[in-house]
Amino acid sequence: MKKLIISVLAVLSPFLCAYAQTDNGAKDYLIETAKYKNGDVAPYALTTTGVANPKYVVILMPGGNGILSPKASSDGQGVFFFTNDNFAIRIRNLIADNEFVTAETDSTVSISSIERVESIVADLQNRYPKAKIYFLSTSKGSISIQELSKAMDGKVAGFINTSSLSRVNRELDTRGLKSRYLLAHHKFDGCKTTGYDGAQFNHETYGTELITMNGGTTAGNECGPMSHHGFLGVESETVAKIKAWIKGEK
């Protein structure tokens, strides 16, 4: 009954609520210590099990229009997100553990500002000075990853594109990058703008490492999160392979 009530509240709210604690004990917090040069706050959410010194931080940016707009819930017990079902956001509790924390923020598709992202990275580096930082987004968010891989190459550990746009996969030559780069794609992604052939082209042409997923199911729009495009039904397996790649750093 409790889960049903939470689901109804999420639908009725203008924002989707990420409640304070997830099944693995990870909690969402609104962080407001990242600042632009003019002093304005660049808010982001932090999902953590409470680990003091994580080895890795994964910055998650949603696909679609890229709008996340994290806000503290009125009772202070969670974070409200404008979107909560996007693959890059709903996997946060699968990533967070005793070695990983995640940070969630708008993509640069939504708020085109490298300064904002740099301020969040700086804040996370101050909070976790020994952690290695990775960026991850999905679908249209691959435009953000493409942009950031040029602006922040060598400044963070790596970049991860899941279900990325075919045009990004065909354009982005990763061979000269100092930071690591990974593609994760479902072999039967049915979205016309993110076909598997694009990821395969990038892997074969530029040598970018590629995780290919199979299985799962499709329950909605083939370009939406509840489909192969959003790794529906194989989220845990996909995340496990991404985390293994991160931990297998060279």
LOTORTI-393737 format. One record per residue: residue number from 1; residue in one letter; x, y, z of N, C-alpha, C in turn. Coordinates in Angstrom, 2 decimals, always signed. Layout:
N
num; residu; n_c1; n_c2; n_c3; ca_c1; ca_c2; ca_c3; c_c1; c_c2; c_c3
NUM; A; X; Y; Z; X; Y; Z; X; Y; Z
...
% end
This chain:
250
num; residu; n_c1; n_c2; n_c3; ca_c1; ca_c2; ca_c3; c_c1; c_c2; c_c3
1; M; +0.82; -1.20; +0.00; +0.00; +0.00; +0.00; +0.86; +1.26; +0.00
2; K; +1.95; +1.22; +0.76; +2.84; +2.38; +0.83; +3.39; +2.73; -0.53
3; K; +3.81; +1.71; -1.30; +4.37; +1.95; -2.63; +3.32; +2.54; -3.55
4; L; +2.07; +2.10; -3.41; +0.99; +2.61; -4.24; +0.75; +4.07; -3.95
5; I; +0.76; +4.46; -2.68; +0.54; +5.86; -2.29; +1.64; +6.74; -2.85
6; I; +2.87; +6.27; -2.76; +4.00; +7.04; -3.28; +3.87; +7.23; -4.79
7; S; +3.47; +6.18; -5.50; +3.33; +6.27; -6.95; +2.26; +7.28; -7.33
8; V; +1.13; +7.30; -6.60; +0.06; +8.24; -6.89; +0.51; +9.67; -6.64
9; L; +1.21; +9.88; -5.54; +1.70; +11.22; -5.24; +2.65; +11.71; -6.31
10; A; +3.49; +10.82; -6.84; +4.44; +11.21; -7.87; +3.72; +11.66; -9.13
11; V; +2.61; +10.99; -9.47; +1.85; +11.36; -10.66; +1.15; +12.70; -10.48
12; L; +0.60; +12.94; -9.27; -0.15; +14.15; -9.02; +0.74; +15.38; -8.88
13; S; +1.97; +15.19; -8.45; +2.86; +16.31; -8.23; +3.35; +16.89; -9.54
14; P; +3.60; +18.24; -9.60; +4.17; +18.83; -10.80; +5.60; +18.38; -11.02
15; F; +6.23; +17.91; -9.97; +7.57; +17.34; -10.08; +7.49; +15.90; -9.61
16; L; +8.39; +15.07; -10.07; +8.44; +13.70; -9.60; +9.39; +13.64; -8.42
17; C; +8.94; +13.00; -7.37; +9.72; +13.01; -6.14; +10.64; +11.81; -6.05
18; A; +11.90; +12.08; -5.75; +12.85; +11.02; -5.43; +12.87; +10.94; -3.92
19; Y; +12.24; +9.93; -3.34; +12.13; +9.88; -1.89; +13.47; +9.61; -1.25
20; A; +13.54; +9.94; +0.02; +14.82; +10.06; +0.70; +15.66; +8.80; +0.67
21; Q; +15.03; +7.64; +0.75; +15.81; +6.42; +0.83; +15.36; +5.40; -0.20
22; T; +16.32; +4.77; -0.84; +16.03; +3.75; -1.84; +16.27; +2.37; -1.24
23; D; +15.99; +1.32; -2.00; +16.06; -0.04; -1.49; +17.45; -0.43; -0.97
24; N; +18.50; +0.17; -1.54; +19.84; -0.19; -1.10; +20.37; +0.74; -0.02
25; G; +19.50; +1.59; +0.53; +19.91; +2.50; +1.59; +20.45; +3.82; +1.10
26; A; +20.53; +4.02; -0.21; +21.01; +5.29; -0.74; +19.96; +6.38; -0.53
27; K; +20.40; +7.59; -0.26; +19.51; +8.71; -0.06; +19.83; +9.84; -1.03
28; D; +18.82; +10.60; -1.38; +18.98; +11.77; -2.26; +19.04; +13.04; -1.43
29; Y; +19.99; +13.90; -1.74; +20.14; +15.17; -1.04; +20.26; +16.29; -2.07
30; L; +19.66; +17.44; -1.77; +19.86; +18.61; -2.61; +21.12; +19.32; -2.15
31; I; +22.03; +19.59; -3.09; +23.29; +20.24; -2.77; +23.29; +21.64; -3.39
32; E; +23.63; +22.63; -2.61; +23.61; +24.01; -3.08; +24.92; +24.73; -2.78
33; T; +26.02; +23.99; -2.77; +27.32; +24.59; -2.49; +28.13; +24.86; -3.76
34; A; +27.65; +24.38; -4.91; +28.32; +24.70; -6.18; +27.88; +26.09; -6.61
35; K; +28.82; +26.92; -6.99; +28.51; +28.31; -7.31; +29.12; +28.74; -8.64
36; Y; +28.35; +29.57; -9.37; +28.88; +30.25; -10.54; +29.89; +31.30; -10.05
37; K; +30.66; +31.85; -10.97; +31.64; +32.86; -10.60; +31.00; +34.09; -9.99
38; N; +29.74; +34.38; -10.38; +29.05; +35.55; -9.83; +28.37; +35.26; -8.49
39; G; +28.54; +34.04; -7.99; +27.99; +33.69; -6.69; +26.65; +32.98; -6.72
40; D; +26.01; +32.91; -7.89; +24.73; +32.21; -7.99; +24.92; +30.71; -7.77
41; V; +23.92; +30.08; -7.18; +23.98; +28.66; -6.88; +23.69; +27.82; -8.12
42; A; +24.45; +26.75; -8.28; +24.21; +25.76; -9.34; +23.77; +24.48; -8.63
43; P; +22.47; +24.33; -8.33; +22.02; +23.19; -7.53; +22.14; +21.86; -8.26
44; Y; +22.42; +20.82; -7.50; +22.40; +19.46; -8.04; +22.00; +18.52; -6.91
45; A; +21.65; +17.30; -7.26; +21.29; +16.30; -6.26; +22.44; +15.32; -6.09
46; L; +22.56; +14.79; -4.89; +23.58; +13.80; -4.58; +22.90; +12.56; -4.05
47; T; +23.24; +11.40; -4.60; +22.67; +10.14; -4.15; +23.80; +9.31; -3.56
48; T; +23.69; +8.96; -2.29; +24.78; +8.29; -1.60; +24.25; +7.38; -0.50
49; T; +24.98; +6.32; -0.24; +24.67; +5.44; +0.88; +25.31; +5.96; +2.17
50; G; +26.03; +7.07; +2.07; +26.70; +7.64; +3.22; +28.19; +7.39; +3.25
51; V; +28.71; +6.79; +2.20; +30.15; +6.51; +2.15; +30.92; +7.83; +2.21
52; A; +31.94; +7.86; +3.07; +32.69; +9.10; +3.28; +33.72; +9.37; +2.19
53; N; +34.33; +8.30; +1.70; +35.39; +8.45; +0.71; +35.17; +7.52; -0.48
54; P; +34.20; +7.84; -1.32; +33.95; +6.98; -2.48; +35.11; +7.01; -3.46
55; K; +35.23; +5.94; -4.22; +36.28; +5.89; -5.23; +35.83; +6.59; -6.53
56; Y; +34.50; +6.61; -6.73; +33.99; +7.14; -8.00; +32.74; +7.99; -7.77
57; V; +32.63; +9.03; -8.58; +31.42; +9.85; -8.64; +30.94; +9.83; -10.09
58; V; +29.68; +9.49; -10.30; +29.12; +9.50; -11.65; +28.08; +10.61; -11.72
59; I; +28.33; +11.61; -12.56; +27.40; +12.71; -12.75; +26.39; +12.29; -13.81
60; L; +25.13; +12.24; -13.42; +24.06; +11.77; -14.30; +23.26; +12.94; -14.86
61; M; +23.07; +12.93; -16.17; +22.28; +13.95; -16.84; +21.18; +13.28; -17.65
62; P; +19.93; +13.74; -17.53; +18.84; +13.08; -18.25; +18.89; +13.31; -19.74
63; G; +18.22; +12.42; -20.47; +18.06; +12.62; -21.90; +16.86; +13.52; -22.16
64; G; +16.25; +13.40; -23.34; +15.11; +14.25; -23.67; +15.48; +15.71; -23.67
65; N; +14.63; +16.54; -23.06; +14.93; +17.97; -23.02; +15.97; +18.32; -21.98
66; G; +16.40; +17.33; -21.21; +17.49; +17.54; -20.27; +17.12; +18.25; -18.99
67; I; +15.84; +18.53; -18.79; +15.42; +19.28; -17.61; +15.28; +18.36; -16.41
68; L; +15.98; +18.66; -15.34; +15.89; +17.91; -14.10; +15.38; +18.79; -12.96
69; S; +15.91; +20.02; -12.88; +15.47; +21.02; -11.89; +15.31; +20.43; -10.50
70; P; +16.37; +19.92; -9.89; +16.24; +19.32; -8.56; +15.84; +20.35; -7.51
71; K; +14.88; +19.99; -6.67; +14.40; +20.87; -5.60; +14.17; +20.04; -4.35
72; A; +14.45; +20.62; -3.20; +14.22; +19.92; -1.94; +12.73; +19.76; -1.70
73; S; +12.32; +18.60; -1.21; +10.92; +18.41; -0.86; +10.58; +19.25; +0.36
74; S; +9.33; +19.56; +0.52; +8.90; +20.47; +1.59; +9.22; +19.94; +2.98
75; D; +9.26; +18.60; +3.14; +9.56; +18.03; +4.45; +11.05; +17.79; +4.66
76; G; +11.85; +18.15; +3.65; +13.29; +18.00; +3.77; +13.78; +16.56; +3.72
77; Q; +12.91; +15.65; +3.33; +13.25; +14.23; +3.34; +13.55; +13.65; +1.96
78; G; +13.70; +14.48; +0.97; +13.97; +13.96; -0.36; +14.22; +15.07; -1.34
79; V; +14.27; +14.72; -2.62; +14.52; +15.68; -3.69; +13.45; +15.47; -4.76
80; F; +12.90; +16.57; -5.25; +11.96; +16.51; -6.36; +12.71; +16.71; -7.67
81; F; +12.47; +15.82; -8.63; +13.03; +15.95; -9.96; +11.91; +16.21; -10.95
82; F; +12.18; +17.02; -11.97; +11.18; +17.24; -13.02; +10.96; +15.96; -13.81
83; T; +12.01; +15.17; -13.94; +11.89; +13.86; -14.60; +12.56; +12.82; -13.73
84; N; +11.90; +11.68; -13.57; +12.44; +10.66; -12.68; +12.51; +9.29; -13.34
85; D; +11.87; +9.14; -14.52; +11.84; +7.82; -15.15; +12.90; +7.65; -16.24
86; N; +13.59; +8.75; -16.59; +14.65; +8.66; -17.59; +15.72; +7.68; -17.12
87; F; +16.24; +6.87; -18.03; +17.20; +5.84; -17.67; +18.37; +6.39; -16.87
88; A; +18.93; +7.51; -17.31; +20.12; +8.06; -16.66; +19.85; +8.51; -15.23
89; I; +18.58; +8.76; -14.90; +18.24; +9.20; -13.54; +17.74; +8.04; -12.68
90; R; +16.95; +7.15; -13.25; +16.39; +6.09; -12.43; +17.41; +5.03; -12.03
91; I; +18.60; +5.05; -12.63; +19.62; +4.07; -12.25; +20.51; +4.56; -11.11
92; R; +20.23; +5.74; -10.59; +21.13; +6.31; -9.59; +21.29; +5.40; -8.37
93; N; +20.18; +4.76; -7.92; +20.27; +3.90; -6.74; +20.91; +2.55; -7.07
94; L; +21.01; +2.22; -8.36; +21.73; +1.00; -8.76; +23.24; +1.26; -8.79
95; I; +23.61; +2.49; -8.98; +25.03; +2.85; -9.02; +25.58; +3.08; -7.62
96; A; +24.84; +3.84; -6.81; +25.32; +4.22; -5.48; +25.55; +2.99; -4.59
97; D; +26.75; +2.90; -4.02; +27.08; +1.82; -3.09; +28.25; +2.28; -2.23
98; N; +29.04; +1.35; -1.70; +30.13; +1.74; -0.82; +31.36; +2.25; -1.56
99; E; +31.30; +2.25; -2.90; +32.40; +2.79; -3.71; +31.95; +3.94; -4.61
100; F; +30.66; +3.99; -4.91; +30.12; +4.96; -5.87; +29.10; +5.90; -5.21
101; V; +29.14; +7.16; -5.61; +28.03; +8.08; -5.37; +27.66; +8.66; -6.73
102; T; +26.45; +9.17; -6.84; +26.04; +9.83; -8.08; +25.59; +11.25; -7.80
103; A; +25.71; +12.08; -8.82; +25.22; +13.46; -8.74; +24.31; +13.67; -9.94
104; E; +23.16; +14.30; -9.73; +22.18; +14.49; -10.79; +21.98; +15.97; -11.07
105; T; +22.00; +16.33; -12.35; +21.83; +17.73; -12.73; +21.26; +17.83; -14.13
106; D; +20.80; +19.03; -14.49; +20.31; +19.27; -15.84; +21.43; +19.03; -16.85
107; S; +21.06; +18.58; -18.04; +22.06; +18.42; -19.08; +22.36; +19.77; -19.70
108; T; +23.41; +19.84; -20.50; +23.73; +21.10; -21.17; +22.78; +21.35; -22.33
109; V; +21.96; +20.34; -22.68; +20.90; +20.57; -23.66; +19.86; +21.49; -23.04
110; S; +19.63; +21.31; -21.73; +18.67; +22.13; -21.00; +19.24; +23.49; -20.62
111; I; +20.40; +23.47; -19.98; +21.07; +24.70; -19.56; +22.46; +24.67; -20.17
112; S; +22.64; +25.37; -21.27; +23.90; +25.32; -21.99; +24.95; +26.18; -21.30
113; S; +25.64; +25.59; -20.34; +26.65; +26.33; -19.59; +27.73; +25.39; -19.09
114; I; +28.89; +25.48; -19.68; +30.01; +24.70; -19.22; +30.43; +25.16; -17.83
115; E; +30.28; +26.47; -17.58; +30.64; +27.00; -16.26; +29.84; +26.33; -15.15
116; R; +28.55; +26.11; -15.40; +27.71; +25.43; -14.41; +28.25; +24.04; -14.11
117; V; +28.57; +23.29; -15.15; +29.06; +21.92; -14.97; +30.42; +21.94; -14.28
118; E; +31.28; +22.86; -14.67; +32.59; +22.98; -14.03; +32.46; +23.29; -12.55
119; S; +31.48; +24.11; -12.19; +31.29; +24.45; -10.78; +30.83; +23.24; -9.98
120; I; +30.01; +22.40; -10.59; +29.55; +21.18; -9.92; +30.71; +20.19; -9.77
121; V; +31.51; +20.05; -10.82; +32.69; +19.18; -10.74; +33.63; +19.65; -9.64
122; A; +33.88; +20.95; -9.58; +34.77; +21.51; -8.56; +34.22; +21.24; -7.16
123; D; +32.91; +21.37; -7.00; +32.28; +21.13; -5.70; +32.42; +19.67; -5.30
124; L; +32.23; +18.77; -6.26; +32.37; +17.34; -5.98; +33.83; +16.97; -5.68
125; Q; +34.76; +17.60; -6.37; +36.18; +17.34; -6.11; +36.58; +17.83; -4.72
126; N; +35.97; +18.92; -4.29; +36.22; +19.43; -2.94; +35.61; +18.51; -1.88
127; R; +34.43; +17.97; -2.21; +33.72; +17.08; -1.28; +34.39; +15.70; -1.22
128; Y; +34.83; +15.20; -2.38; +35.45; +13.87; -2.47; +36.77; +13.99; -3.23
129; P; +37.80; +14.49; -2.61; +39.05; +14.80; -3.32; +39.76; +13.60; -3.94
130; K; +39.49; +12.40; -3.46; +40.17; +11.21; -3.98; +39.35; +10.46; -5.04
131; A; +38.11; +10.90; -5.26; +37.23; +10.19; -6.18; +37.50; +10.55; -7.63
132; K; +37.31; +9.59; -8.50; +37.40; +9.83; -9.94; +36.01; +10.11; -10.48
133; I; +35.90; +11.11; -11.32; +34.60; +11.59; -11.77; +34.32; +11.17; -13.21
134; Y; +33.10; +10.66; -13.42; +32.62; +10.27; -14.74; +31.30; +10.98; -15.03
135; F; +31.05; +11.24; -16.30; +29.76; +11.77; -16.75; +29.00; +10.66; -17.47
136; L; +27.68; +10.62; -17.25; +26.84; +9.66; -17.97; +25.53; +10.33; -18.36
137; S; +25.13; +10.15; -19.61; +23.82; +10.59; -20.05; +23.27; +9.59; -21.05
138; T; +22.07; +9.86; -21.55; +21.42; +8.91; -22.44; +20.67; +9.63; -23.55
139; S; +20.52; +8.97; -24.69; +19.73; +9.47; -25.82; +20.18; +10.88; -26.23
140; K; +19.26; +11.86; -26.21; +19.60; +13.21; -26.62; +20.66; +13.83; -25.73
141; G; +20.79; +13.30; -24.51; +21.83; +13.77; -23.60; +23.22; +13.49; -24.12
142; S; +23.33; +12.64; -25.15; +24.64; +12.37; -25.75; +25.24; +13.63; -26.36
143; I; +24.39; +14.59; -26.69; +24.89; +15.87; -27.19; +25.68; +16.56; -26.09
144; S; +25.18; +16.47; -24.86; +25.90; +17.04; -23.71; +27.23; +16.35; -23.50
145; I; +27.22; +15.03; -23.57; +28.45; +14.28; -23.36; +29.47; +14.60; -24.45
146; Q; +28.99; +14.75; -25.67; +29.87; +15.12; -26.78; +30.51; +16.48; -26.51
147; E; +29.70; +17.43; -26.05; +30.18; +18.77; -25.76; +31.18; +18.76; -24.60
148; L; +30.84; +18.03; -23.55; +31.69; +18.00; -22.36; +32.98; +17.23; -22.61
149; S; +32.94; +16.23; -23.48; +34.15; +15.46; -23.75; +35.20; +16.30; -24.46
150; K; +34.76; +17.38; -25.08; +35.71; +18.31; -25.70; +36.16; +19.37; -24.71
151; A; +35.22; +19.92; -23.95; +35.53; +21.01; -23.02; +36.27; +20.53; -21.77
152; M; +36.01; +19.28; -21.34; +36.57; +18.81; -20.06; +37.45; +17.57; -20.23
153; D; +37.91; +17.32; -21.44; +38.79; +16.18; -21.67; +40.04; +16.31; -20.81
154; G; +40.37; +15.24; -20.10; +41.55; +15.23; -19.25; +41.31; +15.82; -17.88
155; K; +40.17; +16.47; -17.67; +39.85; +17.08; -16.38; +39.01; +16.15; -15.50
156; V; +38.39; +15.15; -16.14; +37.64; +14.12; -15.41; +38.09; +12.77; -15.94
157; A; +37.68; +11.70; -15.25; +38.17; +10.37; -15.61; +37.57; +9.85; -16.91
158; G; +36.27; +10.16; -17.15; +35.70; +9.62; -18.37; +34.27; +10.04; -18.64
159; F; +33.77; +9.57; -19.79; +32.44; +9.92; -20.29; +31.73; +8.65; -20.76
160; I; +30.43; +8.59; -20.48; +29.64; +7.40; -20.83; +28.37; +7.83; -21.54
161; N; +28.17; +7.32; -22.74; +26.95; +7.58; -23.51; +26.13; +6.30; -23.59
162; T; +24.87; +6.37; -23.19; +23.99; +5.23; -23.33; +22.88; +5.59; -24.32
163; S; +22.54; +4.65; -25.20; +21.49; +4.87; -26.21; +21.70; +6.20; -26.94
164; S; +22.92; +6.47; -27.31; +23.26; +7.78; -27.87; +22.74; +7.98; -29.29
165; L; +22.59; +9.26; -29.65; +22.13; +9.62; -30.98; +23.09; +9.09; -32.04
166; S; +22.55; +8.61; -33.13; +23.39; +8.07; -34.21; +24.33; +9.12; -34.76
167; R; +23.85; +10.36; -34.87; +24.71; +11.41; -35.44; +25.89; +11.71; -34.51
168; V; +25.67; +11.62; -33.20; +26.77; +11.81; -32.26; +27.78; +10.68; -32.41
169; N; +27.27; +9.46; -32.50; +28.16; +8.31; -32.65; +28.98; +8.36; -33.93
170; R; +28.41; +8.94; -34.96; +29.14; +9.01; -36.24; +30.13; +10.18; -36.27
171; E; +29.87; +11.21; -35.47; +30.72; +12.40; -35.47; +31.88; +12.32; -34.49
172; L; +31.64; +11.71; -33.33; +32.60; +11.82; -32.23; +33.75; +10.83; -32.34
173; D; +34.90; +11.35; -32.71; +36.12; +10.55; -32.79; +36.78; +10.59; -31.42
174; T; +36.77; +9.49; -30.72; +37.29; +9.45; -29.35; +38.78; +9.09; -29.27
175; R; +39.40; +8.87; -30.41; +40.78; +8.37; -30.40; +41.77; +9.33; -29.78
176; G; +41.50; +10.64; -29.85; +42.46; +11.60; -29.32; +42.16; +12.06; -27.90
177; L; +41.14; +11.50; -27.29; +40.75; +11.94; -25.95; +41.68; +11.40; -24.86
178; K; +41.94; +12.23; -23.88; +42.74; +11.81; -22.73; +41.87; +11.05; -21.73
179; S; +40.63; +11.48; -21.57; +39.69; +10.80; -20.68; +39.16; +9.53; -21.36
180; R; +38.70; +8.59; -20.57; +38.13; +7.36; -21.10; +36.74; +7.63; -21.68
181; Y; +36.28; +6.73; -22.56; +34.98; +6.91; -23.19; +34.32; +5.55; -23.39
182; L; +33.04; +5.49; -23.06; +32.29; +4.24; -23.19; +30.94; +4.48; -23.84
183; L; +30.53; +3.53; -24.69; +29.18; +3.50; -25.24; +28.47; +2.27; -24.68
184; A; +27.19; +2.44; -24.31; +26.35; +1.32; -23.91; +25.06; +1.42; -24.72
185; H; +24.70; +0.34; -25.41; +23.56; +0.42; -26.33; +22.84; -0.92; -26.37
186; H; +21.51; -0.86; -26.43; +20.74; -2.09; -26.60; +20.72; -2.45; -28.08
187; K; +20.99; -3.71; -28.37; +21.09; -4.15; -29.77; +19.78; -3.93; -30.52
188; F; +18.66; -3.93; -29.80; +17.36; -3.80; -30.46; +16.66; -2.49; -30.10
189; D; +17.47; -1.46; -29.83; +16.93; -0.11; -29.63; +16.10; +0.25; -30.86
190; G; +14.80; +0.48; -30.66; +13.91; +0.72; -31.79; +13.74; +2.17; -32.17
191; C; +14.40; +3.08; -31.47; +14.27; +4.50; -31.78; +15.08; +4.83; -33.04
192; K; +14.44; +5.48; -34.00; +15.08; +5.73; -35.29; +16.31; +6.62; -35.19
193; T; +16.34; +7.51; -34.22; +17.47; +8.44; -34.12; +18.62; +7.88; -33.29
194; T; +18.42; +6.71; -32.67; +19.47; +6.14; -31.82; +19.71; +4.66; -32.13
195; G; +19.67; +4.31; -33.38; +19.85; +2.91; -33.75; +21.19; +2.34; -33.32
196; Y; +21.21; +1.05; -33.09; +22.43; +0.37; -32.65; +23.55; +0.50; -33.67
197; D; +23.21; +0.64; -34.94; +24.23; +0.72; -35.98; +25.17; +1.90; -35.77
198; G; +24.65; +2.99; -35.16; +25.51; +4.15; -34.89; +26.58; +3.83; -33.87
199; A; +26.20; +3.14; -32.80; +27.17; +2.76; -31.78; +28.18; +1.77; -32.34
200; Q; +27.69; +0.85; -33.16; +28.57; -0.14; -33.78; +29.57; +0.55; -34.72
201; F; +29.09; +1.57; -35.45; +29.97; +2.33; -36.34; +31.09; +2.99; -35.54
202; N; +30.72; +3.65; -34.42; +31.72; +4.34; -33.62; +32.74; +3.36; -33.05
203; H; +32.26; +2.23; -32.59; +33.15; +1.22; -32.02; +34.13; +0.69; -33.06
204; E; +33.62; +0.40; -34.25; +34.46; -0.18; -35.29; +35.37; +0.85; -35.95
205; T; +34.91; +2.10; -36.03; +35.69; +3.14; -36.72; +36.69; +3.82; -35.81
206; Y; +36.25; +4.16; -34.59; +37.10; +4.92; -33.67; +37.64; +4.09; -32.51
207; G; +37.18; +2.86; -32.39; +37.69; +1.99; -31.33; +37.12; +2.27; -29.96
208; T; +36.04; +3.03; -29.87; +35.43; +3.32; -28.58; +34.88; +2.03; -27.98
209; E; +35.12; +1.83; -26.70; +34.61; +0.62; -26.05; +33.09; +0.63; -26.04
210; L; +32.50; -0.54; -26.28; +31.05; -0.65; -26.44; +30.50; -1.81; -25.63
211; I; +29.48; -1.52; -24.83; +28.72; -2.56; -24.13; +27.42; -2.76; -24.91
212; T; +27.19; -3.98; -25.38; +25.97; -4.29; -26.13; +25.05; -5.11; -25.25
213; M; +23.81; -4.61; -25.09; +22.83; -5.30; -24.25; +21.76; -5.99; -25.09
214; N; +21.25; -7.09; -24.55; +20.13; -7.83; -25.14; +19.10; -8.07; -24.05
215; G; +17.94; -8.56; -24.44; +16.94; -8.92; -23.45; +16.10; -7.74; -22.99
216; G; +15.36; -7.96; -21.91; +14.48; -6.93; -21.42; +13.16; -6.92; -22.18
217; T; +12.48; -5.78; -22.13; +11.16; -5.71; -22.76; +10.87; -4.28; -23.20
218; T; +9.79; -4.12; -23.94; +9.34; -2.80; -24.37; +7.88; -2.64; -23.97
219; A; +7.58; -1.59; -23.22; +6.23; -1.39; -22.71; +5.66; -0.03; -23.10
220; G; +6.35; +0.70; -23.94; +5.88; +2.04; -24.29; +6.52; +2.54; -25.56
221; N; +6.55; +3.85; -25.69; +7.17; +4.52; -26.83; +8.58; +3.97; -27.07
222; E; +8.88; +3.56; -28.27; +10.19; +2.96; -28.55; +11.35; +3.94; -28.38
223; C; +11.04; +5.25; -28.30; +12.07; +6.24; -28.03; +12.01; +6.72; -26.58
224; G; +11.12; +6.12; -25.79; +10.95; +6.52; -24.40; +11.73; +5.62; -23.45
225; P; +11.67; +5.93; -22.17; +12.44; +5.17; -21.18; +11.93; +3.76; -20.92
226; M; +10.63; +3.51; -21.17; +10.06; +2.19; -20.92; +10.12; +1.32; -22.17
227; S; +11.33; +1.07; -22.63; +11.56; +0.31; -23.87; +13.00; -0.17; -23.88
228; H; +13.39; -0.85; -24.95; +14.79; -1.24; -25.10; +15.69; +0.00; -25.11
229; H; +15.16; +1.09; -25.62; +15.90; +2.36; -25.64; +16.32; +2.77; -24.22
230; G; +15.46; +2.46; -23.25; +15.76; +2.78; -21.85; +16.20; +1.57; -21.05
231; F; +16.61; +0.49; -21.74; +17.12; -0.73; -21.10; +16.12; -1.31; -20.11
232; L; +14.83; -1.21; -20.44; +13.79; -1.70; -19.55; +13.94; -3.20; -19.31
233; G; +14.02; -3.58; -18.05; +14.15; -4.98; -17.70; +15.57; -5.48; -17.59
234; V; +16.52; -4.70; -18.08; +17.93; -5.09; -17.96; +18.75; -3.95; -17.35
235; E; +18.09; -3.12; -16.56; +18.78; -1.99; -15.94; +19.94; -2.45; -15.06
236; S; +19.66; -3.43; -14.19; +20.69; -3.89; -13.26; +21.89; -4.47; -13.99
237; E; +21.63; -5.26; -15.01; +22.72; -5.86; -15.78; +23.54; -4.79; -16.51
238; T; +22.84; -3.80; -17.06; +23.53; -2.73; -17.77; +24.41; -1.93; -16.83
239; V; +23.85; -1.57; -15.68; +24.62; -0.80; -14.70; +25.82; -1.60; -14.18
240; A; +25.61; -2.87; -13.96; +26.72; -3.71; -13.48; +27.88; -3.71; -14.47
241; K; +27.58; -3.77; -15.75; +28.63; -3.77; -16.77; +29.31; -2.40; -16.86
242; I; +28.53; -1.34; -16.71; +29.11; +0.01; -16.74; +30.04; +0.21; -15.54
243; K; +29.60; -0.22; -14.37; +30.43; -0.08; -13.17; +31.70; -0.94; -13.27
244; A; +31.58; -2.11; -13.85; +32.76; -2.96; -14.04; +33.75; -2.28; -14.96
245; W; +33.24; -1.62; -16.01; +34.12; -0.88; -16.93; +34.82; +0.26; -16.20
246; I; +34.08; +0.98; -15.39; +34.67; +2.08; -14.63; +35.77; +1.56; -13.70
247; K; +35.49; +0.49; -13.00; +36.46; -0.05; -12.04; +37.63; -0.73; -12.73
248; G; +37.44; -1.05; -14.00; +38.53; -1.67; -14.76; +39.43; -0.65; -15.43
249; E; +39.47; +0.55; -14.87; +40.23; +1.65; -15.48; +41.67; +1.25; -15.77
250; K; +42.17; +1.83; -16.85; +43.53; +1.50; -17.28; +44.51; +2.58; -16.84
% end
